[in-house]
Amino acid sequence: MDLGLRGKKALVCASTKGLGKGCAISLVKESVDVTIVSRSNENIEKAISNIQKETGVVVSAIQADVTLLKDRKKIIETIVPDILVNNAGGPPPGDFRNFTIEDWQKAVNDNMITPIEFIKAYIDEMIKNKFGRIINITSAAVKAPIDILGLSNGARTGLTGFIAGISRKTVEHNVTINNILPGMFDTDRLTQTLDLGAKMNKISYDEMKSIRLNSIPAKRFGNIHEFGDLCAYLCSEQASFITGQNFLIDGGAYPGTF
């Protein structure tokens, strides 16, 4: 299927690893001019090389921390995208009793305020151009909160509520805003969560991994390419009638009807 994205420009935040990288690869395969972002120049160089090997395309890159105001200004001055994929590293897991005010402030800044600031910067130009696709990578914890991810539960749910309001105001201009809620994907973030879970439950890492795998009906963790392909579809011309939605991609782990 031709997604109608050839020649579009995309900004994919936090995209040298994990789910962000998956989105970047899938968009590149659809002939999108992709700019990746990372704090680490070393990670950028590795990602550019890996993406080129897989797709034959050399992507653009900006070294920046999307969660910092000065770096967001740098990004906004560098690129005006047709497609924005909001992503940032999730806050650390733990017992909520141990979270400080600073922990909460950082979680809200990184996973709620930062994507809202990017949306604010680009939305009017997208409306003017009669095309815009905004994807926010959030978490399955928005749908089914996880006790050790209290910081993520709170901050990402706040973003979800904000998106529910504005996404109905932009769709008439062919500007859609949707959220993708990943479950357990084979990424560095999952390794961190499994390691903490093992320590909290006083079991081995492999035992914790086995427990998590058995909780997923698909009996496997997700991979970044299937996540990226969902992102690419939601950015397509064909998805212009979809907005304000939360797409859970978790191998069937969420047990509810709705």
C-alpha positions as CSV (number, residue, x, y, z in Angstrom):
1,M,0.0,0.0,0.0
2,D,1.3,3.5,-0.9
3,L,0.8,5.6,2.2
4,G,1.0,8.8,0.2
5,L,3.9,10.2,2.3
6,R,6.6,10.6,-0.4
7,G,8.4,13.8,0.1
8,K,6.9,14.7,3.5
9,K,9.2,15.8,6.3
10,A,9.2,14.1,9.6
11,L,10.7,14.9,13.0
12,V,11.1,11.8,15.2
13,C,12.1,12.6,18.7
14,A,14.3,10.4,20.8
15,S,14.8,8.1,17.8
16,T,18.3,6.6,17.8
17,K,17.1,3.5,19.8
18,G,13.9,1.6,20.5
19,L,10.5,2.6,19.4
20,G,11.5,6.0,18.1
21,K,14.0,4.3,15.8
22,G,11.4,1.9,14.7
23,C,9.2,4.8,13.6
24,A,12.0,6.5,11.8
25,I,12.9,3.4,9.8
26,S,9.2,2.8,8.8
27,L,8.8,6.4,7.7
28,V,12.1,6.3,5.7
29,K,10.8,3.2,3.9
30,E,7.8,5.3,2.8
31,S,10.1,7.9,1.2
32,V,9.7,10.4,4.0
33,D,12.5,12.9,4.7
34,V,13.2,11.9,8.3
35,T,15.2,13.9,10.9
36,I,16.2,11.9,14.0
37,V,17.0,13.4,17.4
38,S,19.2,12.3,20.3
39,R,21.3,13.7,23.1
40,S,24.2,11.5,22.1
41,N,26.3,12.2,19.0
42,E,27.6,8.6,19.3
43,N,24.1,7.2,19.2
44,I,23.2,9.4,16.3
45,E,26.1,8.1,14.3
46,K,25.2,4.5,15.1
47,A,21.6,5.1,14.2
48,I,22.4,6.8,10.9
49,S,24.6,3.9,9.9
50,N,22.0,1.3,11.0
51,I,19.2,3.0,9.2
52,Q,21.3,3.4,6.0
53,K,22.1,-0.3,6.1
54,E,18.5,-1.2,6.4
55,T,16.9,1.3,4.0
56,G,19.7,2.6,1.8
57,V,18.9,6.2,3.0
58,V,21.0,8.6,5.0
59,V,18.7,10.4,7.4
60,S,19.2,13.9,8.9
61,A,19.9,14.3,12.6
62,I,19.9,16.9,15.3
63,Q,21.9,16.5,18.5
64,A,19.6,17.8,21.2
65,D,17.7,16.9,24.4
66,V,14.0,17.3,23.6
67,T,13.2,17.8,27.2
68,L,15.3,21.0,27.5
69,L,13.8,24.3,26.5
70,K,16.9,25.6,24.8
71,D,17.3,22.4,22.8
72,R,13.6,22.5,21.8
73,K,14.1,26.0,20.4
74,K,17.1,24.7,18.5
75,I,15.0,21.9,16.9
76,I,12.1,24.2,16.1
77,E,14.4,26.7,14.4
78,T,15.9,23.9,12.3
79,I,12.9,22.0,11.0
80,V,9.2,22.5,10.3
81,P,7.8,19.0,9.8
82,D,4.7,17.6,8.2
83,I,4.9,14.7,10.6
84,L,5.8,15.0,14.3
85,V,6.5,11.9,16.4
86,N,6.7,12.8,20.0
87,N,8.9,10.6,22.2
88,A,11.1,10.9,25.2
89,G,12.6,8.5,27.6
90,G,10.2,7.3,30.2
91,P,10.6,8.2,33.9
92,P,12.2,5.6,36.2
93,P,10.1,2.9,37.7
94,G,9.9,2.6,41.5
95,D,7.8,2.8,44.6
96,F,5.8,6.0,44.6
97,R,6.7,6.6,48.2
98,N,10.3,7.3,47.1
99,F,9.4,9.8,44.4
100,T,10.4,13.3,45.1
101,I,8.8,16.6,43.9
102,E,11.7,16.9,41.5
103,D,10.9,13.4,40.1
104,W,7.3,14.4,39.5
105,Q,8.3,17.7,37.9
106,K,10.8,16.0,35.6
107,A,8.2,13.3,34.6
108,V,5.6,15.9,33.7
109,N,8.1,18.1,31.9
110,D,9.5,15.2,29.8
111,N,6.4,13.2,29.0
112,M,3.6,15.9,29.0
113,I,4.9,19.4,28.6
114,T,7.6,18.6,26.0
115,P,5.2,17.0,23.5
116,I,2.7,19.8,24.1
117,E,5.4,22.4,23.4
118,F,6.3,20.7,20.1
119,I,2.7,20.5,19.1
120,K,2.2,24.2,19.9
121,A,5.2,25.1,17.8
122,Y,4.1,23.2,14.7
123,I,0.3,22.9,14.7
124,D,-0.6,26.2,13.0
125,E,1.8,25.6,10.1
126,M,0.3,22.1,9.6
127,I,-3.2,23.7,9.6
128,K,-2.0,26.2,7.0
129,N,-0.6,23.5,4.8
130,K,-3.7,21.4,5.2
131,F,-1.7,18.4,6.2
132,G,-0.2,17.3,9.5
133,R,0.2,14.0,11.4
134,I,1.2,14.0,15.1
135,I,1.9,10.8,16.9
136,N,2.6,10.6,20.6
137,I,4.4,7.6,21.9
138,T,2.9,7.0,25.4
139,S,2.5,3.7,27.2
140,A,0.1,0.8,27.7
141,A,0.2,2.1,31.3
142,V,-2.2,4.8,30.2
143,K,-4.8,2.1,29.6
144,A,-3.8,-0.3,32.4
145,P,-1.6,1.5,35.0
146,I,1.4,-0.4,36.3
147,D,2.1,0.1,40.0
148,I,5.9,0.6,39.6
149,L,5.4,3.1,36.8
150,G,3.6,5.8,38.8
151,L,5.5,8.7,37.3
152,S,4.7,7.4,33.8
153,N,1.1,6.7,34.6
154,G,0.5,10.2,35.8
155,A,2.4,12.2,33.2
156,R,1.4,10.3,30.2
157,T,-2.3,10.2,31.2
158,G,-2.1,14.0,31.5
159,L,-0.9,14.2,27.9
160,T,-3.6,11.8,26.8
161,G,-6.3,14.1,28.3
162,F,-4.8,17.1,26.5
163,I,-4.8,15.4,23.2
164,A,-8.4,14.3,23.5
165,G,-9.4,17.9,23.5
166,I,-7.3,19.5,20.8
167,S,-7.4,16.6,18.3
168,R,-11.0,17.3,17.6
169,K,-10.2,20.9,16.7
170,T,-7.5,20.2,14.0
171,V,-8.9,17.2,12.1
172,E,-11.1,19.4,9.8
173,H,-7.8,20.8,8.5
174,N,-6.4,17.3,7.7
175,V,-4.2,17.5,10.9
176,T,-4.6,14.4,13.0
177,I,-3.2,13.7,16.5
178,N,-3.1,10.1,17.8
179,N,-1.3,8.2,20.6
180,I,0.3,4.8,20.4
181,L,0.4,2.9,23.6
182,P,3.2,0.2,23.6
183,G,3.1,-2.8,25.8
184,M,6.3,-4.8,26.3
185,F,8.7,-4.3,23.5
186,D,12.2,-5.6,23.2
187,T,14.0,-2.4,24.1
188,D,16.4,-1.0,26.7
189,R,13.4,0.4,28.6
190,L,12.0,-3.1,29.0
191,T,15.4,-4.5,30.3
192,Q,15.4,-1.7,32.9
193,T,11.8,-2.5,34.0
194,L,12.5,-6.3,34.2
195,D,15.6,-5.7,36.2
196,L,13.8,-3.6,38.8
197,G,10.9,-6.1,38.9
198,A,13.3,-8.9,39.6
199,K,14.9,-7.0,42.4
200,M,11.6,-6.0,44.0
201,N,10.3,-9.6,43.8
202,K,13.7,-11.1,44.9
203,I,13.9,-13.3,41.9
204,S,16.3,-13.7,39.0
205,Y,16.1,-11.5,35.9
206,D,15.4,-14.6,33.8
207,E,12.5,-15.6,36.1
208,M,11.1,-12.1,35.8
209,K,11.4,-12.2,32.1
210,S,9.6,-15.5,31.9
211,I,6.7,-14.2,34.1
212,R,6.3,-11.2,31.8
213,L,6.4,-13.3,28.6
214,N,3.8,-15.6,30.0
215,S,1.5,-12.6,30.8
216,I,1.4,-11.8,27.0
217,P,-1.1,-13.9,25.0
218,A,1.3,-13.6,22.0
219,K,4.0,-15.2,24.2
220,R,6.7,-12.8,22.9
221,F,7.8,-9.2,23.2
222,G,7.1,-6.8,20.5
223,N,9.7,-5.6,18.0
224,I,10.4,-2.0,16.9
225,H,9.5,-2.6,13.3
226,E,5.9,-3.6,13.9
227,F,5.5,-0.6,16.1
228,G,7.1,1.7,13.5
229,D,4.7,0.3,10.8
230,L,1.7,1.2,12.9
231,C,3.1,4.7,13.3
232,A,3.6,5.0,9.6
233,Y,0.1,4.0,8.8
234,L,-1.3,6.5,11.3
235,C,0.7,9.2,9.4
236,S,-0.7,8.1,6.0
237,E,-3.3,9.7,3.7
238,Q,-5.5,6.7,4.4
239,A,-5.6,7.5,8.1
240,S,-7.0,11.1,7.7
241,F,-10.3,10.1,9.4
242,I,-8.6,8.9,12.6
243,T,-7.9,11.4,15.3
244,G,-7.8,11.5,19.1
245,Q,-7.4,7.8,19.4
246,N,-5.2,5.6,21.7
247,F,-3.8,2.6,19.9
248,L,-2.8,-0.2,22.2
249,I,-0.1,-2.5,20.7
250,D,0.7,-5.1,23.4
251,G,0.3,-8.6,22.0
252,G,-3.1,-8.9,23.6
253,A,-1.9,-8.3,27.2
254,Y,-4.7,-5.9,28.1
255,P,-7.6,-8.1,29.0
256,G,-10.5,-5.6,28.7
257,T,-13.2,-5.3,26.1
258,F,-12.8,-1.5,25.7
